[in-house]
Amino acid sequence: MIRLVIVDDQELIRAGFRMVLSAQHDMEVVGEAGDGAEALRLLRQVEADVVVMDIRMPVMDGVAATEALCARPGGPRVLILTTFDTDDDAFAALQAGASGFQLKNAPPADLLAAIRAVADGEAMVAPRATRSLLDRFAGKFVTAPPVVDDPDAMRRLASLTERERQVLLLVAEGLSNAEIGERLIVAETTVKTHVGRVLTKLEVRDRVQAVVFAYQIGLVRTD
């Protein structure tokens, strides 16, 4: 079962999500909160696999709550909910550690697929969505502190083998494991193993964070 916590400041929206999610055979809603601060308190009492997090809330917004949650070792993954696919805050949440984002007006099937993908360690429903989102906001990396000045980031990058660096670049290109396997002429299971090692060595929790790292370190050009 995928244990879920719903965080949104509108009770009616929470009720709608709870009704849809609770009807799934592989999902269980273990709690809900009306803002980020309440969510942090709740998640000290209950265990969850995925937090479905609204961006704009009073008291503590979704970006701050995501950053706090992702700083906890072994904490739940976060799926951000946003009204607009160009929402700057959605990008900020990805940088804070969120594993993906979904539009609030998306069909229920898309939301369910996104939750299952995030729970399974994927970045989003489709790997290309990660690249598309980051490309849209690539210019924002210019104002961010350069990761290349971070010795720890350079250490993590240097720990990758040549093959693992190849895999990282293909993940950042938006390819799925199957597509990477075809490109490198290796089995999909081998790619999955490589991806797992890349995530471990880079000390990131999933593919989207690996892609963010690749952009920030300069492996992927933004022009």
Helices and strands as residue ranges (DSSP letters): E 2-7, H 11-22, E 27-33, H 36-42, E 50-54, H 62-70, E 77-82, H 88-96, E 100-103, H 108-119, H 127-136, G 138-142, G 147-149, H 151-158, H 162-172, H 177-184, H 188-202, H 207-217
